[in-house]
Amino acid sequence: MEKVVCEICFYKGNKMEFEESSDYCIECVCDHAMCPKCKKPYHAAIITE
């Protein structure tokens, strides 16, 4: 499973965790994945192996 690291709070978790934390994104004006810890949008994250 892909690991994702949030660039804001440096939380590291599975990509699925970020997808399960979906919420409304003001920047994109739609719902999409968020960091489960700091609730920042998924586009503020990097994918690691």
Phi and psi restraints in degrees (range 20) as a CNS / XPLOR table:
assign (resid 1 and name C) (resid 2 and name N)
       (resid 2 and name CA) (resid 2 and name C) 1.0 -71.5 20.0 2
assign (resid 2 and name N) (resid 2 and name CA)
       (resid 2 and name C) (resid 3 and name N) 1.0 137.6 20.0 2
assign (resid 2 and name C) (resid 3 and name N)
       (resid 3 and name CA) (resid 3 and name C) 1.0 -97.4 20.0 2
assign (resid 3 and name N) (resid 3 and name CA)
       (resid 3 and name C) (resid 4 and name N) 1.0 143.2 20.0 2
assign (resid 3 and name C) (resid 4 and name N)
       (resid 4 and name CA) (resid 4 and name C) 1.0 -125.2 20.0 2
assign (resid 4 and name N) (resid 4 and name CA)
       (resid 4 and name C) (resid 5 and name N) 1.0 138.8 20.0 2
assign (resid 4 and name C) (resid 5 and name N)
       (resid 5 and name CA) (resid 5 and name C) 1.0 -119.0 20.0 2
assign (resid 5 and name N) (resid 5 and name CA)
       (resid 5 and name C) (resid 6 and name N) 1.0 124.0 20.0 2
assign (resid 5 and name C) (resid 6 and name N)
       (resid 6 and name CA) (resid 6 and name C) 1.0 -72.6 20.0 2
assign (resid 6 and name N) (resid 6 and name CA)
       (resid 6 and name C) (resid 7 and name N) 1.0 129.9 20.0 2
assign (resid 6 and name C) (resid 7 and name N)
       (resid 7 and name CA) (resid 7 and name C) 1.0 -75.3 20.0 2
assign (resid 7 and name N) (resid 7 and name CA)
       (resid 7 and name C) (resid 8 and name N) 1.0 -13.3 20.0 2
assign (resid 7 and name C) (resid 8 and name N)
       (resid 8 and name CA) (resid 8 and name C) 1.0 -87.7 20.0 2
assign (resid 8 and name N) (resid 8 and name CA)
       (resid 8 and name C) (resid 9 and name N) 1.0 -55.3 20.0 2
assign (resid 8 and name C) (resid 9 and name N)
       (resid 9 and name CA) (resid 9 and name C) 1.0 -109.9 20.0 2
assign (resid 9 and name N) (resid 9 and name CA)
       (resid 9 and name C) (resid 10 and name N) 1.0 -3.2 20.0 2
assign (resid 9 and name C) (resid 10 and name N)
       (resid 10 and name CA) (resid 10 and name C) 1.0 65.4 20.0 2
assign (resid 10 and name N) (resid 10 and name CA)
       (resid 10 and name C) (resid 11 and name N) 1.0 20.4 20.0 2
assign (resid 10 and name C) (resid 11 and name N)
       (resid 11 and name CA) (resid 11 and name C) 1.0 -66.5 20.0 2
assign (resid 11 and name N) (resid 11 and name CA)
       (resid 11 and name C) (resid 12 and name N) 1.0 134.0 20.0 2
assign (resid 11 and name C) (resid 12 and name N)
       (resid 12 and name CA) (resid 12 and name C) 1.0 -115.0 20.0 2
assign (resid 12 and name N) (resid 12 and name CA)
       (resid 12 and name C) (resid 13 and name N) 1.0 125.7 20.0 2
assign (resid 12 and name C) (resid 13 and name N)
       (resid 13 and name CA) (resid 13 and name C) 1.0 -156.0 20.0 2
assign (resid 13 and name N) (resid 13 and name CA)
       (resid 13 and name C) (resid 14 and name N) 1.0 178.9 20.0 2
assign (resid 13 and name C) (resid 14 and name N)
       (resid 14 and name CA) (resid 14 and name C) 1.0 -71.0 20.0 2
assign (resid 14 and name N) (resid 14 and name CA)
       (resid 14 and name C) (resid 15 and name N) 1.0 149.2 20.0 2
assign (resid 14 and name C) (resid 15 and name N)
       (resid 15 and name CA) (resid 15 and name C) 1.0 -56.2 20.0 2
assign (resid 15 and name N) (resid 15 and name CA)
       (resid 15 and name C) (resid 16 and name N) 1.0 -36.1 20.0 2
assign (resid 15 and name C) (resid 16 and name N)
       (resid 16 and name CA) (resid 16 and name C) 1.0 -61.5 20.0 2
assign (resid 16 and name N) (resid 16 and name CA)
       (resid 16 and name C) (resid 17 and name N) 1.0 -36.5 20.0 2
assign (resid 16 and name C) (resid 17 and name N)
       (resid 17 and name CA) (resid 17 and name C) 1.0 -59.4 20.0 2
assign (resid 17 and name N) (resid 17 and name CA)
       (resid 17 and name C) (resid 18 and name N) 1.0 -42.3 20.0 2
assign (resid 17 and name C) (resid 18 and name N)
       (resid 18 and name CA) (resid 18 and name C) 1.0 -67.0 20.0 2
assign (resid 18 and name N) (resid 18 and name CA)
       (resid 18 and name C) (resid 19 and name N) 1.0 -39.9 20.0 2
assign (resid 18 and name C) (resid 19 and name N)
       (resid 19 and name CA) (resid 19 and name C) 1.0 -68.5 20.0 2
assign (resid 19 and name N) (resid 19 and name CA)
       (resid 19 and name C) (resid 20 and name N) 1.0 -35.7 20.0 2
assign (resid 19 and name C) (resid 20 and name N)
       (resid 20 and name CA) (resid 20 and name C) 1.0 -69.5 20.0 2
assign (resid 20 and name N) (resid 20 and name CA)
       (resid 20 and name C) (resid 21 and name N) 1.0 -19.7 20.0 2
assign (resid 20 and name C) (resid 21 and name N)
       (resid 21 and name CA) (resid 21 and name C) 1.0 -93.3 20.0 2
assign (resid 21 and name N) (resid 21 and name CA)
       (resid 21 and name C) (resid 22 and name N) 1.0 25.0 20.0 2
assign (resid 21 and name C) (resid 22 and name N)
       (resid 22 and name CA) (resid 22 and name C) 1.0 -54.6 20.0 2
assign (resid 22 and name N) (resid 22 and name CA)
       (resid 22 and name C) (resid 23 and name N) 1.0 141.0 20.0 2
assign (resid 22 and name C) (resid 23 and name N)
       (resid 23 and name CA) (resid 23 and name C) 1.0 -158.0 20.0 2
assign (resid 23 and name N) (resid 23 and name CA)
       (resid 23 and name C) (resid 24 and name N) 1.0 177.2 20.0 2
assign (resid 23 and name C) (resid 24 and name N)
       (resid 24 and name CA) (resid 24 and name C) 1.0 -74.2 20.0 2
assign (resid 24 and name N) (resid 24 and name CA)
       (resid 24 and name C) (resid 25 and name N) 1.0 130.0 20.0 2
assign (resid 24 and name C) (resid 25 and name N)
       (resid 25 and name CA) (resid 25 and name C) 1.0 -105.2 20.0 2
assign (resid 25 and name N) (resid 25 and name CA)
       (resid 25 and name C) (resid 26 and name N) 1.0 120.8 20.0 2
assign (resid 25 and name C) (resid 26 and name N)
       (resid 26 and name CA) (resid 26 and name C) 1.0 -65.0 20.0 2
assign (resid 26 and name N) (resid 26 and name CA)
       (resid 26 and name C) (resid 27 and name N) 1.0 -37.9 20.0 2
assign (resid 26 and name C) (resid 27 and name N)
       (resid 27 and name CA) (resid 27 and name C) 1.0 -66.5 20.0 2
assign (resid 27 and name N) (resid 27 and name CA)
       (resid 27 and name C) (resid 28 and name N) 1.0 -39.2 20.0 2
assign (resid 27 and name C) (resid 28 and name N)
       (resid 28 and name CA) (resid 28 and name C) 1.0 -97.3 20.0 2
assign (resid 28 and name N) (resid 28 and name CA)
       (resid 28 and name C) (resid 29 and name N) 1.0 -12.1 20.0 2
assign (resid 28 and name C) (resid 29 and name N)
       (resid 29 and name CA) (resid 29 and name C) 1.0 56.4 20.0 2
assign (resid 29 and name N) (resid 29 and name CA)
       (resid 29 and name C) (resid 30 and name N) 1.0 44.8 20.0 2
assign (resid 29 and name C) (resid 30 and name N)
       (resid 30 and name CA) (resid 30 and name C) 1.0 -162.8 20.0 2
assign (resid 30 and name N) (resid 30 and name CA)
       (resid 30 and name C) (resid 31 and name N) 1.0 173.3 20.0 2
assign (resid 30 and name C) (resid 31 and name N)
       (resid 31 and name CA) (resid 31 and name C) 1.0 -85.8 20.0 2
assign (resid 31 and name N) (resid 31 and name CA)
       (resid 31 and name C) (resid 32 and name N) 1.0 135.7 20.0 2
assign (resid 31 and name C) (resid 32 and name N)
       (resid 32 and name CA) (resid 32 and name C) 1.0 -162.8 20.0 2
assign (resid 32 and name N) (resid 32 and name CA)
       (resid 32 and name C) (resid 33 and name N) 1.0 179.8 20.0 2
assign (resid 32 and name C) (resid 33 and name N)
       (resid 33 and name CA) (resid 33 and name C) 1.0 -59.6 20.0 2
assign (resid 33 and name N) (resid 33 and name CA)
       (resid 33 and name C) (resid 34 and name N) 1.0 144.1 20.0 2
assign (resid 33 and name C) (resid 34 and name N)
       (resid 34 and name CA) (resid 34 and name C) 1.0 -131.2 20.0 2
assign (resid 34 and name N) (resid 34 and name CA)
       (resid 34 and name C) (resid 35 and name N) 1.0 160.5 20.0 2
assign (resid 34 and name C) (resid 35 and name N)
       (resid 35 and name CA) (resid 35 and name C) 1.0 -66.8 20.0 2
assign (resid 35 and name N) (resid 35 and name CA)
       (resid 35 and name C) (resid 36 and name N) 1.0 127.7 20.0 2
assign (resid 35 and name C) (resid 36 and name N)
       (resid 36 and name CA) (resid 36 and name C) 1.0 -67.1 20.0 2
assign (resid 36 and name N) (resid 36 and name CA)
       (resid 36 and name C) (resid 37 and name N) 1.0 -19.4 20.0 2
assign (resid 36 and name C) (resid 37 and name N)
       (resid 37 and name CA) (resid 37 and name C) 1.0 -91.2 20.0 2
assign (resid 37 and name N) (resid 37 and name CA)
       (resid 37 and name C) (resid 38 and name N) 1.0 -55.3 20.0 2
assign (resid 37 and name C) (resid 38 and name N)
       (resid 38 and name CA) (resid 38 and name C) 1.0 -102.5 20.0 2
assign (resid 38 and name N) (resid 38 and name CA)
       (resid 38 and name C) (resid 39 and name N) 1.0 -5.0 20.0 2
assign (resid 38 and name C) (resid 39 and name N)
       (resid 39 and name CA) (resid 39 and name C) 1.0 65.6 20.0 2
assign (resid 39 and name N) (resid 39 and name CA)
       (resid 39 and name C) (resid 40 and name N) 1.0 24.4 20.0 2
assign (resid 39 and name C) (resid 40 and name N)
       (resid 40 and name CA) (resid 40 and name C) 1.0 -85.2 20.0 2
assign (resid 40 and name N) (resid 40 and name CA)
       (resid 40 and name C) (resid 41 and name N) 1.0 153.9 20.0 2
assign (resid 40 and name C) (resid 41 and name N)
       (resid 41 and name CA) (resid 41 and name C) 1.0 -59.8 20.0 2
assign (resid 41 and name N) (resid 41 and name CA)
       (resid 41 and name C) (resid 42 and name N) 1.0 149.5 20.0 2
assign (resid 41 and name C) (resid 42 and name N)
       (resid 42 and name CA) (resid 42 and name C) 1.0 -59.8 20.0 2
assign (resid 42 and name N) (resid 42 and name CA)
       (resid 42 and name C) (resid 43 and name N) 1.0 -27.1 20.0 2
assign (resid 42 and name C) (resid 43 and name N)
       (resid 43 and name CA) (resid 43 and name C) 1.0 -70.7 20.0 2
assign (resid 43 and name N) (resid 43 and name CA)
       (resid 43 and name C) (resid 44 and name N) 1.0 -2.3 20.0 2
assign (resid 43 and name C) (resid 44 and name N)
       (resid 44 and name CA) (resid 44 and name C) 1.0 -102.3 20.0 2
assign (resid 44 and name N) (resid 44 and name CA)
       (resid 44 and name C) (resid 45 and name N) 1.0 39.4 20.0 2
assign (resid 44 and name C) (resid 45 and name N)
       (resid 45 and name CA) (resid 45 and name C) 1.0 -140.5 20.0 2
assign (resid 45 and name N) (resid 45 and name CA)
       (resid 45 and name C) (resid 46 and name N) 1.0 156.4 20.0 2
assign (resid 45 and name C) (resid 46 and name N)
       (resid 46 and name CA) (resid 46 and name C) 1.0 -119.6 20.0 2
assign (resid 46 and name N) (resid 46 and name CA)
       (resid 46 and name C) (resid 47 and name N) 1.0 146.5 20.0 2
assign (resid 46 and name C) (resid 47 and name N)
       (resid 47 and name CA) (resid 47 and name C) 1.0 -96.2 20.0 2
assign (resid 47 and name N) (resid 47 and name CA)
       (resid 47 and name C) (resid 48 and name N) 1.0 131.7 20.0 2
assign (resid 47 and name C) (resid 48 and name N)
       (resid 48 and name CA) (resid 48 and name C) 1.0 -120.6 20.0 2
assign (resid 48 and name N) (resid 48 and name CA)
       (resid 48 and name C) (resid 49 and name N) 1.0 167.0 20.0 2
